[in-house]
Amino acid sequence: MSPEVLHIIKMLAIILVYSAILRVARGFARGAGSLAPWVPTRSEDQKQISRLAWLGSGQTFVEIGCGSANVSRSIAQDNPTATVIGIEIARPLVRYVRRQLRRHPLANLSIIRANALDYDYSEVDVIYVYGMPKTVNRQLKNVLIPQMKSGAKFISYMFDIRDRPEGETVTYPSEQTDAQIHIYTKS
Ligand SMILES: C[S@@+](CC[C@H](N)C(=O)[O-])C[C@H]1O[C@@H](n2cnc3c(N)ncnc32)[C@H](O)[C@@H]1O
């Protein structure tokens, strides 16, 4: 079986396990703050996102809800002097990514299992999220932007950040797909 087919089977198994866990946990999970279901950033857009992040030496990049961490891995590979952190709430995805990292280690990438809404973003240079329009514009905007330091960037894949406070947002069309990449820089 080709590695691509194996990868797809593994990811389907993770989705099945994850949705079963979600169903069982639904009663307990109300208010736990799921920001989005697992839908990965399109692989064709990863290189452009990595370029647009403009990470300098020693800077910190955090991916909120890193899923299978393909974006974080791509950023960590392209920016070996940066610190890359993926935060993910779903245990099966965190286990999957950690297994992958044991096989193909990246010294500058770490994965944290946590609710991303509880993280401290005050020292982060670039934040990346592929969330839902509602979560980007409610929880994330209200939690993240007040914490962000001046000059820090918040990259939102697909969904724009409306009514943003002081700062500017530039939208880049994807060079490969119909996606849009919105980058808010805090002033
Ligand atoms: C749309 S997927 C994006 C995955 C990945 N960032 C990408 O672009 O390929 C959203 C991810 O966020 C995770 N997630 C949802 N709510 C979260 C929370 N409160 N804290 C951390 N991760 C969360 C989901 O489990 C899912 O993996």
Ligand as a Chemical Component Dictionary entry (heavy atoms), coordinates in Angstrom:
data_LIG
# 
_chem_comp.id                   LIG 
_chem_comp.type                 NON-POLYMER 
_chem_comp.pdbx_formal_charge   0 
_chem_comp.three_letter_code    LIG 
# 
loop_
_chem_comp_atom.comp_id 
_chem_comp_atom.atom_id 
_chem_comp_atom.alt_atom_id 
_chem_comp_atom.type_symbol 
_chem_comp_atom.charge 
_chem_comp_atom.model_Cartn_x 
_chem_comp_atom.model_Cartn_y 
_chem_comp_atom.model_Cartn_z 
_chem_comp_atom.pdbx_ordinal 
LIG C1  C1  C 0  -10.227 23.680 11.291 1  
LIG S1  S1  S 1  -9.136  22.604 12.227 2  
LIG C2  C2  C 0  -7.579  23.307 11.754 3  
LIG C3  C3  C 0  -6.428  22.345 11.928 4  
LIG C4  C4  C 0  -5.050  22.952 11.605 5  
LIG N1  N1  N 0  -4.854  24.219 12.271 6  
LIG C5  C5  C 0  -4.901  23.180 10.139 7  
LIG O1  O1  O 0  -5.074  24.337 9.718  8  
LIG O2  O2  O -1 -4.638  22.224 9.412  9  
LIG C6  C6  C 0  -9.394  23.203 13.888 10 
LIG C7  C7  C 0  -8.645  22.424 14.963 11 
LIG O3  O3  O 0  -8.808  23.119 16.192 12 
LIG C8  C8  C 0  -8.946  22.180 17.261 13 
LIG N2  N2  N 0  -9.595  22.900 18.364 14 
LIG C9  C9  C 0  -10.912 23.232 18.454 15 
LIG N3  N3  N 0  -11.129 23.929 19.591 16 
LIG C10 C10 C 0  -9.933  24.047 20.227 17 
LIG C11 C11 C 0  -9.514  24.667 21.441 18 
LIG N4  N4  N 0  -10.381 25.307 22.228 19 
LIG N5  N5  N 0  -8.207  24.605 21.777 20 
LIG C12 C12 C 0  -7.310  23.936 20.984 21 
LIG N6  N6  N 0  -7.665  23.325 19.827 22 
LIG C13 C13 C 0  -8.946  23.387 19.443 23 
LIG C14 C14 C 0  -9.756  21.064 16.627 24 
LIG O4  O4  O 0  -9.608  19.849 17.345 25 
LIG C15 C15 C 0  -9.140  21.020 15.224 26 
LIG O5  O5  O 0  -8.037  20.145 15.171 27 
# 
loop_
_chem_comp_bond.comp_id 
_chem_comp_bond.atom_id_1 
_chem_comp_bond.atom_id_2 
_chem_comp_bond.value_order 
_chem_comp_bond.pdbx_ordinal 
LIG C1  S1  SING 1  
LIG S1  C2  SING 2  
LIG S1  C6  SING 3  
LIG C2  C3  SING 4  
LIG C3  C4  SING 5  
LIG C4  N1  SING 6  
LIG C4  C5  SING 7  
LIG C5  O1  DOUB 8  
LIG C5  O2  SING 9  
LIG C6  C7  SING 10 
LIG C7  O3  SING 11 
LIG C7  C15 SING 12 
LIG O3  C8  SING 13 
LIG C8  N2  SING 14 
LIG C8  C14 SING 15 
LIG N2  C9  SING 16 
LIG N2  C13 SING 17 
LIG C9  N3  DOUB 18 
LIG N3  C10 SING 19 
LIG C10 C11 SING 20 
LIG C10 C13 DOUB 21 
LIG C11 N4  SING 22 
LIG C11 N5  DOUB 23 
LIG N5  C12 SING 24 
LIG C12 N6  DOUB 25 
LIG N6  C13 SING 26 
LIG C14 O4  SING 27 
LIG C14 C15 SING 28 
LIG C15 O5  SING 29 
# 
